[in-house]
Amino acid sequence: MTAYGGKELAASFRTVRGNTIKTVEDIPDDKFGFVAAPGSRSVAQITAHITGVTKFHLDVHRDQKLTTIAGYDF
């Protein structure tokens, strides 16, 4: 069995991030408002969610030092 450590995990995150960036760059500007179904997020909202969630842990752990996210203002 191959060991999977911190370096491999970091490489995996970089690969996913790179693929996500390439995918978003391939979307034409006029399609960011597209909504697949009523009540679902637009392409722009999904993109904003993906970029914002990457810093969520910093706010919870570093900035606010929370022990629970009960009542957290998402």
Secondary structure as UniProt FT lines:
FT   HELIX           6..26
FT   HELIX           29..31
FT   TURN            32..33
FT   TURN            38..39
FT   HELIX           43..53
FT   TURN            54..55
FT   HELIX           56..57
FT   HELIX           58..63
FT   TURN            70..71
//
